[in-house]
Amino acid sequence: MSSGGCSIVWFRRDLRLEDNPALAAGVRAGAVISLFIWAPEEEGYYCPGRVSRWWIKQSLSHLNSSLKSLGTSLITKRSTDSISSLLEVVKSAGATQVFFNHLYDPISLVRDHRAKEALISEGVSVRSFNADLLYEPWEVVDNEGRPFTTFSAFWDRCLTMPFDPEAPLLPPKRIISGDASRCPSDNLVFESESEKGSNALLARAWSPGWSNADKSLATFINGPLIEYSKNRRKADTATTSFLSPHLHFGEVSVRKVFHRIRIKQVLWANEGNKEGEESSNLFLKSIGLREFSRYMSFNHPYSHERPLLGHLKYFPWLVDEGYFKAWRQGRTGYPLVDAGMRELWATGWLHDRIRVVVSTFSVKVLQLPWTWGMKYFWDTLLDADLESDALGWQYITGTLPDGCEFDQFYNPQFEGYKFDPKGEYVRRWLPELARLPTEWIHHPWDAPEPVLQAAGVELGSNYSLPIVEIDAAKERLEDALSQMWRREAASRAAIDNGMEEGHGDSTDFVPIAFPQAMQMEMDPETARNNTTRNAIRRYEDQIVPSMSSSFFRTEDEVSSVDIRNSVVESRAEVPIMLMYN
C-alpha cells in the first residue's frame, strides 16, 4: 500500500460537520478524504424508500458544499459492497487511517466489524466513535452488569450516570484535503424520473442539511418547546419539533439536542416556569426513547423482525392483503386512520400520535402482522428509522416487557375526538368529507342520510364504509389472544414432557412474508453479506453483540407472563414511533 499518510473519514448517517467525532479525529490527524458510499442493496428488505432517498440526496449536496467551503469535498461511490469500495479508496489514496462513527442496526453492526477486520489486515489503522447516542449501549447496565429490559429503568440509569454525556464538538475551521485525484466520485442516482415530480413537493416543506437542522432545533427550542407538554397530542397543528429526519440522517447530534434542552430546562426551573420545565422533561424522555431503540437493537439484533416476548410468536395474525391494501390507501372507512395514511403517502410524514392511531388500527383492529406495517412505514416515511420503528411497532403490539397490552384497544372514532376535535385534520386529507359537520366527521356512518346528502358524502361510493366493525374486531382480538395463550401453554407442556426443544428459540421462528407488492429482490451475494454472526470484543472497538441474544426463553428464564407481571408498575407512558418528531 502506498504511503500518502492521509485519513479517510467514512460518512454514513452522520451527515454533519458539527459534533462529528470521526471528522474531528481525521482533521487532527492531518490530510482528510471525506467519503460516502451508497450501497442500498446491502440493506436487504430495508433499502431506503423514495422520500428517504430524496432526503439523502439533498443532505449530501449540503454536506459537500460545506466541505468545499473548508477546503475539501465529498467523494461519493456507488457500490454493492461497502467494504470492498472502502478498501479500494484506501488503496487508491494511500490512506493509512480510517475513521467512522458507530451505527447500531444489525446490518451495520456486522458490516462495521467486518470493515475493521479487513482494514486491520491491510495494515490500516481504524477507529470508530460514538456520534449517535448520549451513552454507548454497553455503558448503560444494571447493578449486575446486565442490559435493561424496560425503558423506565434504562432511562433512569441514563439520567443518573456517573458522567454526563460529552459536550458537542465544534465544526472544524479548515480541512486539509488529501489527494483524491485517483478516487473520482461516482454519480449517485437517488430518484427515478417518475419520482421527481412527487419529490419536488417535498422541498416546499423540508430543508435537509446539517445547518438547516440547527435552525430547526433553534426554532423549536425558542417556540413550541415551552408548550410541548400541552400541545404535543394535537394532530391538527404543528406541535412537534420536526427534528426526527435530521436526527436519523445525523444532521444534528443527539448530544447537542440534549444539552440545548437541558440548558432551557434549568433556565425555566430557575424562573419557576413549571410548564416549560415539564415540557423539557417530556421532550428529553422522547430523546431517551430514541436512545432505547438503539439500545434494544444492539442487544437484540432481531427486534425488527421477531417479537421480543416469545408468546407473540403464537399469535394468529390475519394474513389478508386486501385489508393491508385498504389500510395503505386510506380506505378503511375510519376517517382519522384514512387521513393519516393519505398524509403519509402524500408527504412522507405523520404526527407521532397519528402514527399510534394507524399502527394500532393495523395490528389490533385488522390484526395484520406488525412487520407489514413497520415495513410500509420504512418505505414511506421521511424519518424512517429501523431501530425506532421496531421499538414503536413492538410497543404497540405488546411484544416489549413494558409495552402496550395487546388487548388495550383504541377506538379510532374516540381518538379523533382527542387528537382532531374540530375535524380540521380529517378535512385536510379527506376532501370527500370536507363538508361534513364536525359532529359526524369522525363517524360518518352514524350521520343521518340528509346530512350525508347535504355534504355530498355517499358511503360505499365516494367514501368507504368501515371495512370492519369495532365490536366485531374486539371479539376477534379476544379470540385470537385466547388462541395464542392456548398455543403457548401447549408448547410449554410439550417441552416439560420432553417432546420439544427450546421454547421460544429464535431458530424456530418463521417471519410472515411481506405481501408480494412489497417484495424486494436480493441476490445471493447480498444475502451472504447480510448474514449475521458472532464477533469478538476489542478494546476501544464498537462492541458487536451475540446475534442470538433476545428475550426468548431459555431453560433458566422466566415465562413471558412472569416478565410482563414484573414490569406492570414500570410501564412507560407511550414509547411510540419517533416520538420526538
SEKOLSE-24314 format. One record per residue (C-alpha): residue in one letter; z, x, y. Coordinates in nm, 3 decimals. Example, Ala and Ser with C-alpha at 12.3 -4.5 7.8 and 13.67 -1.06 7.14 Angstrom:
% residues 2
r, c3, c1, c2
a, 0.780, 1.230, -0.450
s, 0.714, 1.367, -0.106
% end
This chain:
% residues 581
r, c3, c1, c2
m, 0.000, 0.000, 0.000
s, -0.089, 0.135, 0.344
s, 0.191, 0.228, 0.584
g, 0.137, 0.029, 0.901
g, 0.505, -0.041, 0.934
c, 0.466, -0.391, 1.078
s, 0.654, -0.701, 0.967
i, 0.525, -1.038, 0.853
v, 0.708, -1.346, 0.984
w, 0.617, -1.628, 0.749
f, 0.636, -1.962, 0.932
r, 0.676, -2.284, 0.732
r, 0.885, -2.580, 0.854
d, 1.033, -2.371, 1.137
l, 0.757, -2.406, 1.395
r, 0.951, -2.280, 1.697
l, 1.031, -1.966, 1.892
e, 1.386, -2.060, 1.988
d, 1.669, -2.013, 1.737
n, 1.432, -1.876, 1.475
p, 1.625, -1.606, 1.282
a, 1.323, -1.482, 1.088
l, 1.122, -1.434, 1.407
a, 1.417, -1.268, 1.580
a, 1.454, -1.024, 1.289
g, 1.084, -0.945, 1.299
v, 1.091, -0.878, 1.672
r, 1.392, -0.648, 1.632
a, 1.211, -0.457, 1.358
g, 0.905, -0.379, 1.572
a, 0.546, -0.498, 1.545
v, 0.503, -0.852, 1.411
i, 0.228, -1.050, 1.244
s, 0.302, -1.424, 1.252
l, 0.164, -1.608, 0.951
f, 0.127, -1.971, 0.845
i, -0.012, -2.057, 0.501
w, -0.144, -2.408, 0.438
a, -0.124, -2.483, 0.064
p, -0.069, -2.860, 0.028
e, -0.174, -2.864, -0.338
e, 0.145, -2.679, -0.423
e, 0.345, -2.986, -0.325
g, 0.201, -3.193, -0.610
y, 0.262, -3.564, -0.556
y, 0.433, -3.488, -0.227
c, 0.135, -3.344, -0.045
p, 0.173, -3.430, 0.328
g, 0.034, -3.767, 0.432
r, -0.211, -3.842, 0.714
v, 0.035, -3.868, 1.001
s, 0.236, -3.566, 0.883
r, -0.083, -3.361, 0.875
w, -0.166, -3.475, 1.227
w, 0.177, -3.358, 1.343
i, 0.143, -3.018, 1.173
k, -0.194, -2.964, 1.339
q, -0.056, -3.030, 1.687
s, 0.262, -2.831, 1.627
l, 0.073, -2.525, 1.503
s, -0.153, -2.534, 1.807
h, 0.153, -2.549, 2.032
l, 0.319, -2.262, 1.845
n, 0.007, -2.048, 1.864
s, -0.017, -2.098, 2.240
s, 0.346, -1.997, 2.277
l, 0.298, -1.686, 2.065
k, -0.007, -1.585, 2.267
s, 0.195, -1.607, 2.586
l, 0.432, -1.349, 2.436
g, 0.165, -1.105, 2.321
t, 0.059, -1.211, 1.971
s, -0.099, -1.501, 1.786
l, -0.057, -1.705, 1.470
i, -0.261, -1.606, 1.163
t, -0.346, -1.912, 0.951
k, -0.452, -1.905, 0.587
r, -0.582, -2.184, 0.362
s, -0.460, -2.138, 0.008
t, -0.376, -2.298, -0.322
d, -0.122, -2.024, -0.397
s, 0.107, -1.927, -0.108
i, 0.249, -1.619, -0.278
s, -0.093, -1.470, -0.355
s, -0.208, -1.531, 0.002
l, 0.113, -1.380, 0.140
l, 0.065, -1.067, -0.071
e, -0.297, -1.037, 0.043
v, -0.193, -1.046, 0.409
v, 0.087, -0.795, 0.345
k, -0.155, -0.553, 0.182
s, -0.431, -0.602, 0.441
a, -0.192, -0.548, 0.732
g, 0.001, -0.267, 0.564
a, 0.323, -0.457, 0.628
t, 0.648, -0.312, 0.498
q, 0.874, -0.610, 0.565
v, 0.857, -0.988, 0.531
f, 1.094, -1.232, 0.699
f, 1.116, -1.607, 0.645
n, 1.363, -1.894, 0.678
h, 1.509, -2.096, 0.393
l, 1.385, -2.429, 0.264
y, 1.581, -2.645, 0.022
d, 1.342, -2.879, -0.156
p, 1.294, -2.794, -0.526
i, 0.939, -2.665, -0.500
s, 1.026, -2.435, -0.208
l, 1.339, -2.304, -0.380
v, 1.138, -2.185, -0.677
r, 0.842, -2.063, -0.470
d, 1.063, -1.863, -0.235
h, 1.244, -1.694, -0.521
r, 0.910, -1.602, -0.682
a, 0.788, -1.472, -0.346
k, 1.087, -1.241, -0.316
e, 1.035, -1.111, -0.668
a, 0.664, -1.048, -0.604
l, 0.722, -0.872, -0.271
i, 1.002, -0.653, -0.402
s, 0.785, -0.549, -0.697
e, 0.526, -0.429, -0.443
g, 0.786, -0.223, -0.260
v, 0.806, -0.462, 0.036
s, 1.142, -0.532, 0.196
v, 1.211, -0.906, 0.227
r, 1.488, -1.102, 0.395
s, 1.542, -1.474, 0.436
f, 1.766, -1.666, 0.673
n, 1.936, -1.997, 0.738
a, 1.748, -2.172, 1.016
d, 1.764, -2.533, 0.896
l, 2.134, -2.606, 0.838
l, 2.473, -2.569, 1.000
y, 2.604, -2.411, 0.679
e, 2.429, -2.291, 0.366
p, 2.483, -2.520, 0.062
w, 2.679, -2.257, -0.128
e, 2.922, -2.216, 0.162
v, 3.046, -2.577, 0.150
v, 3.256, -2.625, -0.164
d, 3.583, -2.789, -0.261
n, 3.909, -2.607, -0.333
e, 3.789, -2.534, -0.686
g, 3.465, -2.380, -0.561
r, 3.254, -2.675, -0.676
p, 2.997, -2.871, -0.473
f, 3.099, -3.204, -0.326
t, 2.952, -3.526, -0.466
t, 3.028, -3.763, -0.178
f, 2.916, -3.748, 0.182
s, 3.254, -3.813, 0.340
a, 3.420, -3.523, 0.153
f, 3.126, -3.295, 0.228
w, 3.118, -3.376, 0.599
d, 3.495, -3.346, 0.634
r, 3.471, -2.995, 0.493
c, 3.183, -2.907, 0.727
l, 3.390, -3.015, 1.027
t, 3.690, -2.810, 0.913
m, 3.514, -2.492, 0.801
p, 3.699, -2.171, 0.897
f, 3.398, -2.060, 1.102
d, 3.177, -2.256, 1.340
p, 2.801, -2.291, 1.298
e, 2.628, -1.996, 1.459
a, 2.517, -2.038, 1.818
p, 2.141, -2.089, 1.860
l, 1.933, -1.780, 1.934
l, 1.726, -1.746, 2.249
p, 1.348, -1.714, 2.211
p, 1.204, -1.362, 2.235
k, 1.082, -1.250, 2.577
r, 0.800, -1.043, 2.429
i, 0.648, -0.982, 2.086
i, 0.473, -0.660, 1.988
s, 0.174, -0.765, 1.782
g, 0.090, -0.592, 1.458
d, -0.268, -0.503, 1.373
a, -0.414, -0.823, 1.232
s, -0.776, -0.712, 1.253
r, -0.806, -0.717, 0.873
c, -0.633, -1.057, 0.847
p, -0.874, -1.309, 1.001
s, -0.749, -1.664, 1.026
d, -0.894, -1.942, 0.816
n, -0.995, -2.265, 0.982
l, -0.742, -2.525, 0.870
v, -0.863, -2.882, 0.830
f, -0.578, -3.134, 0.859
e, -0.772, -3.456, 0.908
s, -1.094, -3.612, 0.787
e, -1.348, -3.772, 1.015
s, -1.231, -4.116, 0.906
e, -0.874, -4.032, 1.006
k, -0.943, -3.904, 1.355
g, -0.967, -4.248, 1.516
s, -0.627, -4.358, 1.389
n, -0.473, -4.023, 1.466
a, -0.587, -4.035, 1.827
l, -0.347, -4.323, 1.884
l, -0.051, -4.109, 1.776
a, -0.091, -3.880, 2.074
r, -0.009, -4.170, 2.308
a, 0.341, -4.195, 2.167
w, 0.427, -3.845, 2.043
s, 0.415, -3.489, 2.173
p, 0.459, -3.242, 1.886
g, 0.563, -2.885, 1.957
w, 0.885, -2.692, 1.994
s, 0.912, -2.707, 2.373
n, 0.843, -3.081, 2.364
a, 1.120, -3.116, 2.105
d, 1.357, -2.951, 2.353
k, 1.256, -3.208, 2.614
s, 1.315, -3.493, 2.369
l, 1.663, -3.361, 2.293
a, 1.748, -3.334, 2.664
t, 1.615, -3.686, 2.729
f, 1.829, -3.831, 2.453
i, 2.148, -3.646, 2.548
n, 2.114, -3.740, 2.915
g, 2.018, -4.100, 2.841
p, 2.051, -4.312, 2.525
l, 2.323, -4.098, 2.362
i, 2.607, -4.245, 2.568
e, 2.533, -4.595, 2.436
y, 2.424, -4.486, 2.089
s, 2.725, -4.647, 1.918
k, 2.645, -4.981, 2.082
n, 2.266, -4.983, 2.069
r, 2.175, -4.786, 1.756
r, 2.136, -5.103, 1.548
k, 1.883, -5.265, 1.781
a, 1.534, -5.252, 1.640
d, 1.361, -5.415, 1.936
t, 1.434, -5.133, 2.183
a, 1.418, -4.752, 2.193
t, 1.777, -4.674, 2.099
t, 1.746, -4.369, 1.873
s, 1.680, -4.003, 1.951
f, 1.325, -3.982, 1.808
l, 1.415, -3.628, 1.700
s, 1.354, -3.665, 1.327
p, 0.990, -3.543, 1.322
h, 1.085, -3.248, 1.543
l, 1.374, -3.162, 1.311
h, 1.166, -3.199, 0.996
f, 0.900, -2.955, 1.115
g, 1.161, -2.722, 1.258
e, 1.053, -2.758, 1.619
v, 1.417, -2.780, 1.719
s, 1.708, -2.632, 1.527
v, 1.992, -2.843, 1.396
r, 2.233, -2.582, 1.534
k, 2.104, -2.639, 1.884
v, 2.131, -3.017, 1.844
f, 2.483, -2.986, 1.706
h, 2.607, -2.755, 1.981
r, 2.449, -2.961, 2.260
i, 2.603, -3.283, 2.127
r, 2.944, -3.117, 2.084
i, 2.938, -2.996, 2.446
k, 2.867, -3.352, 2.562
q, 3.136, -3.484, 2.331
v, 3.400, -3.252, 2.477
l, 3.292, -3.342, 2.830
w, 3.324, -3.715, 2.763
a, 3.657, -3.666, 2.585
n, 3.795, -3.484, 2.890
e, 3.672, -3.768, 3.109
g, 3.830, -4.029, 2.884
n, 3.491, -4.180, 2.810
k, 3.562, -4.346, 2.473
e, 3.214, -4.494, 2.432
g, 3.048, -4.158, 2.486
e, 3.291, -3.987, 2.251
e, 3.231, -4.247, 1.977
s, 2.855, -4.220, 2.025
s, 2.874, -3.843, 1.988
n, 3.077, -3.875, 1.669
l, 2.830, -4.120, 1.518
f, 2.529, -3.909, 1.605
l, 2.693, -3.595, 1.466
k, 2.761, -3.791, 1.148
s, 2.392, -3.870, 1.123
i, 2.320, -3.497, 1.156
g, 2.572, -3.450, 0.877
l, 2.369, -3.685, 0.659
r, 2.067, -3.464, 0.710
e, 2.280, -3.166, 0.604
f, 2.397, -3.360, 0.299
s, 2.040, -3.442, 0.196
r, 1.957, -3.072, 0.169
y, 2.290, -3.004, 0.002
m, 2.213, -3.264, -0.264
s, 1.857, -3.142, -0.312
f, 1.979, -2.785, -0.352
n, 2.249, -2.872, -0.605
h, 2.049, -3.146, -0.781
p, 1.680, -3.049, -0.755
y, 1.551, -3.359, -0.936
s, 1.707, -3.601, -0.689
h, 1.367, -3.701, -0.552
e, 1.258, -3.846, -0.886
r, 1.564, -3.916, -1.103
p, 1.879, -4.122, -1.042
l, 2.189, -3.916, -0.979
l, 2.406, -4.161, -1.172
g, 2.293, -4.179, -1.533
h, 2.336, -4.553, -1.584
l, 2.046, -4.631, -1.347
k, 1.801, -4.493, -1.599
y, 1.866, -4.814, -1.796
f, 1.776, -5.049, -1.509
p, 1.477, -5.272, -1.598
w, 1.257, -5.211, -1.294
l, 0.981, -5.462, -1.230
v, 0.657, -5.264, -1.253
d, 0.446, -5.507, -1.051
e, 0.163, -5.360, -0.848
g, 0.092, -5.698, -0.688
y, 0.440, -5.711, -0.538
f, 0.409, -5.349, -0.433
k, 0.079, -5.413, -0.256
a, 0.219, -5.717, -0.073
w, 0.518, -5.509, 0.039
r, 0.296, -5.222, 0.160
q, 0.064, -5.454, 0.352
g, 0.338, -5.661, 0.514
r, 0.254, -5.982, 0.329
t, 0.589, -6.070, 0.170
g, 0.647, -6.383, 0.380
y, 0.967, -6.241, 0.530
p, 0.892, -6.165, 0.898
l, 1.129, -5.872, 0.958
v, 1.011, -5.698, 0.642
d, 0.644, -5.762, 0.718
a, 0.678, -5.650, 1.081
g, 0.838, -5.327, 0.966
m, 0.572, -5.247, 0.709
r, 0.293, -5.318, 0.957
e, 0.457, -5.096, 1.218
l, 0.489, -4.822, 0.957
w, 0.120, -4.840, 0.870
a, 0.007, -4.855, 1.233
t, 0.234, -4.590, 1.384
g, 0.391, -4.379, 1.109
w, 0.734, -4.474, 1.243
l, 1.023, -4.711, 1.171
h, 1.362, -4.759, 1.331
d, 1.625, -4.648, 1.080
r, 1.770, -4.998, 1.048
i, 1.429, -5.140, 0.964
r, 1.390, -4.865, 0.703
v, 1.703, -5.001, 0.538
v, 1.573, -5.359, 0.551
v, 1.233, -5.286, 0.398
s, 1.365, -5.044, 0.136
t, 1.642, -5.283, 0.031
f, 1.386, -5.562, 0.001
s, 1.165, -5.345, -0.219
v, 1.445, -5.233, -0.450
k, 1.672, -5.538, -0.469
v, 1.457, -5.841, -0.393
l, 1.134, -5.725, -0.558
q, 1.312, -5.481, -0.794
l, 1.030, -5.230, -0.764
p, 1.103, -4.871, -0.874
w, 1.272, -4.687, -0.588
t, 1.047, -4.387, -0.640
w, 0.745, -4.602, -0.549
g, 0.893, -4.691, -0.213
m, 1.004, -4.335, -0.145
k, 0.656, -4.205, -0.223
y, 0.498, -4.462, 0.012
f, 0.737, -4.359, 0.287
w, 0.637, -4.000, 0.222
d, 0.269, -4.085, 0.257
t, 0.305, -4.285, 0.579
l, 0.598, -4.156, 0.789
l, 0.560, -3.903, 1.068
d, 0.903, -3.769, 0.980
a, 0.855, -3.788, 0.602
d, 1.122, -3.561, 0.463
l, 1.168, -3.524, 0.088
e, 1.538, -3.443, 0.095
s, 1.639, -3.710, 0.350
d, 1.417, -3.976, 0.197
a, 1.551, -3.904, -0.153
l, 1.907, -3.938, -0.024
g, 1.825, -4.262, 0.155
w, 1.648, -4.429, -0.135
q, 1.913, -4.317, -0.383
y, 2.177, -4.458, -0.149
i, 2.001, -4.794, -0.123
t, 1.952, -4.803, -0.499
g, 2.316, -4.730, -0.570
t, 2.249, -4.408, -0.758
l, 2.483, -4.195, -0.547
p, 2.856, -4.187, -0.623
d, 2.924, -4.322, -0.272
g, 2.601, -4.517, -0.241
c, 2.542, -4.881, -0.160
e, 2.646, -5.103, -0.451
f, 2.332, -5.221, -0.627
d, 2.449, -5.581, -0.611
q, 2.504, -5.556, -0.234
f, 2.227, -5.789, -0.126
y, 2.085, -5.819, 0.225
n, 1.901, -6.138, 0.318
p, 1.610, -6.034, 0.548
q, 1.645, -6.360, 0.741
f, 2.001, -6.278, 0.843
e, 1.912, -5.913, 0.904
g, 1.656, -6.043, 1.152
y, 1.930, -6.222, 1.345
k, 2.126, -5.896, 1.367
f, 1.856, -5.643, 1.448
d, 1.596, -5.856, 1.627
p, 1.790, -6.154, 1.770
k, 1.520, -6.257, 2.017
g, 1.233, -6.207, 1.773
e, 1.058, -5.960, 2.003
y, 1.004, -5.702, 1.729
v, 0.854, -5.958, 1.490
r, 0.624, -6.097, 1.759
r, 0.502, -5.748, 1.845
w, 0.389, -5.672, 1.490
l, 0.309, -6.019, 1.358
p, 0.086, -6.175, 1.623
e, 0.026, -6.475, 1.395
l, 0.392, -6.570, 1.457
a, 0.396, -6.481, 1.828
r, 0.412, -6.844, 1.948
l, 0.682, -6.949, 1.705
p, 1.013, -7.039, 1.874
t, 1.295, -6.786, 1.831
e, 1.491, -7.047, 1.634
w, 1.239, -7.018, 1.349
i, 1.095, -6.670, 1.392
h, 1.291, -6.516, 1.102
h, 1.248, -6.810, 0.861
p, 0.919, -6.988, 0.940
w, 0.920, -7.163, 0.600
d, 1.201, -7.385, 0.729
a, 1.025, -7.479, 1.053
p, 0.911, -7.845, 1.090
e, 0.540, -7.894, 1.047
p, 0.484, -8.000, 1.413
v, 0.649, -7.673, 1.526
l, 0.425, -7.469, 1.296
q, 0.114, -7.654, 1.415
a, 0.204, -7.602, 1.781
a, 0.250, -7.229, 1.714
g, -0.076, -7.204, 1.518
v, 0.102, -7.098, 1.201
e, -0.043, -7.203, 0.865
l, 0.191, -7.088, 0.592
g, -0.001, -6.964, 0.294
s, -0.309, -6.916, 0.513
n, -0.266, -6.704, 0.827
y, 0.088, -6.608, 0.730
s, 0.223, -6.567, 0.378
l, 0.471, -6.791, 0.210
p, 0.768, -6.593, 0.067
i, 0.649, -6.416, -0.247
v, 0.996, -6.458, -0.399
e, 1.283, -6.691, -0.321
i, 1.603, -6.511, -0.223
d, 1.827, -6.716, -0.452
a, 1.595, -6.655, -0.746
a, 1.588, -6.282, -0.662
k, 1.968, -6.273, -0.662
e, 1.983, -6.431, -1.007
r, 1.716, -6.195, -1.139
l, 1.906, -5.897, -0.998
e, 2.228, -6.011, -1.165
d, 2.045, -6.047, -1.496
a, 1.888, -5.702, -1.457
l, 2.224, -5.540, -1.382
s, 2.379, -5.708, -1.686
q, 2.093, -5.578, -1.897
m, 2.140, -5.229, -1.753
w, 2.511, -5.220, -1.840
r, 2.442, -5.351, -2.193
r, 2.185, -5.078, -2.247
e, 2.421, -4.810, -2.121
a, 2.704, -4.938, -2.341
a, 2.477, -4.943, -2.644
s, 2.364, -4.587, -2.570
r, 2.724, -4.469, -2.530
a, 2.821, -4.638, -2.856
a, 2.531, -4.472, -3.034
i, 2.644, -4.134, -2.901
d, 3.001, -4.196, -3.013
n, 2.868, -4.279, -3.359
g, 2.666, -3.960, -3.368
m, 2.331, -4.137, -3.358
e, 2.209, -3.985, -3.029
e, 2.246, -3.664, -2.837
g, 2.334, -3.615, -2.473
h, 2.390, -3.935, -2.280
g, 2.204, -3.915, -1.954
d, 2.047, -3.580, -2.027
s, 1.771, -3.516, -1.773
t, 1.531, -3.422, -2.051
d, 1.526, -3.779, -2.187
f, 1.448, -3.945, -1.854
v, 1.087, -4.057, -1.813
p, 0.998, -4.141, -1.449
i, 0.795, -4.457, -1.389
a, 0.440, -4.357, -1.299
f, 0.316, -4.426, -0.946
p, 0.056, -4.703, -0.913
q, -0.297, -4.579, -0.968
a, -0.384, -4.615, -0.598
m, -0.114, -4.360, -0.514
q, -0.200, -4.104, -0.780
m, -0.297, -3.756, -0.667
e, -0.481, -3.515, -0.889
m, -0.301, -3.198, -0.982
d, -0.490, -2.920, -1.156
p, -0.324, -2.731, -1.444
e, -0.269, -2.416, -1.236
t, -0.087, -2.610, -0.964
a, 0.125, -2.778, -1.227
r, 0.220, -2.441, -1.372
n, 0.305, -2.307, -1.027
n, 0.530, -2.607, -0.963
t, 0.730, -2.565, -1.286
t, 1.096, -2.524, -1.210
r, 1.307, -2.256, -1.372
n, 1.645, -2.090, -1.351
a, 1.697, -1.789, -1.130
i, 1.946, -1.508, -1.068
r, 2.161, -1.495, -0.757
r, 2.128, -1.180, -0.548
y, 2.338, -1.052, -0.262
e, 2.216, -1.198, 0.070
d, 1.948, -1.384, -0.123
q, 1.892, -1.754, -0.096
i, 2.068, -1.900, -0.397
v, 1.844, -2.085, -0.641
p, 2.042, -2.343, -0.839
s, 2.017, -2.426, -1.203
m, 1.739, -2.680, -1.230
s, 1.937, -2.866, -1.495
s, 2.231, -2.941, -1.267
s, 2.284, -3.310, -1.196
f, 2.534, -3.593, -1.212
f, 2.409, -3.683, -1.558
r, 2.693, -3.697, -1.804
t, 2.771, -3.418, -2.044
e, 3.036, -3.425, -2.312
d, 3.323, -3.347, -2.077
e, 3.208, -3.554, -1.781
v, 3.332, -3.900, -1.688
s, 3.108, -4.201, -1.713
s, 2.910, -4.350, -1.427
v, 3.166, -4.629, -1.398
d, 3.453, -4.380, -1.364
i, 3.268, -4.183, -1.099
r, 3.197, -4.493, -0.895
n, 3.555, -4.623, -0.920
s, 3.690, -4.290, -0.799
v, 3.492, -4.293, -0.475
v, 3.504, -4.655, -0.359
e, 3.753, -4.571, -0.085
s, 3.543, -4.282, 0.046
r, 3.215, -4.471, 0.071
a, 3.009, -4.358, 0.367
e, 2.914, -4.618, 0.627
v, 2.537, -4.627, 0.580
p, 2.372, -4.294, 0.494
i, 2.018, -4.420, 0.539
m, 1.678, -4.262, 0.572
l, 1.669, -4.012, 0.855
m, 1.946, -4.198, 1.034
y, 1.922, -3.964, 1.332
n, 1.568, -4.078, 1.411
% end
